[in-house]
Amino acid sequence: MAENLTLTSAEAAKLLRKWNEELTALEERENISREFVASSGEDMEMVRPDYDYAETQEKIMELEERIRALKHRLNLFNANTVIPEFDMTIDQLLIYIPQLSKKKAKLAQMAAKLPLSREVRYNSSLVEYRYTNYDPEQVKADLEAVSDELSRAQTLLDTANNTLRFEFEA
């Protein structure tokens, strides 16, 4: 019997995790019960684990179908729900956030560099220096701007994931 659910993305993620855990447990039970060992002369029926192949396959297929359906519905929700502050859909924001994180890491590394540092080369009598080829103040300003943008994007995504709802027929 199908039931209609109204879910947030956060609730959908929890439901997906629950169903995936159920699927894993079912597959693990199948792995340990689909074969068994009995000693010669031992009553096989006494050691035979409880296992019904057809019933197990049906339960696996049912769980996989529910997981596919919910993931698909969540993908549609993410592809069609716009976060107005960024003029991006949730799925675009899910791509943008890692891009911002990567940029933030690069800028943090650049901001930590000294404008001039000595290079140490073993087996060399040359003294070499490494110079930064950028304005450290601009990098620091960009780092702050990217950090703020990343925080704002993450906060808006968290808010959307916990407040915006979609329909799903379970």
Secondary structure, 3 states (H helix, E strand, C coil): CCCEEEEEHHHHHHHHHHHHHHHHHHHHHHHHHCCCCCCCCCCHHHHCCCCCHHHHHHHHHHHHHHHHHHHHHHHHHHHHCEECCCCEEHHHHHHHHHHHHHHHHHHHHHHHCCCEEEECCCCCCCCEEEECCCCHHHHHHHHHHHHHHHHHHHHHHHHHHHHCEEEEEC
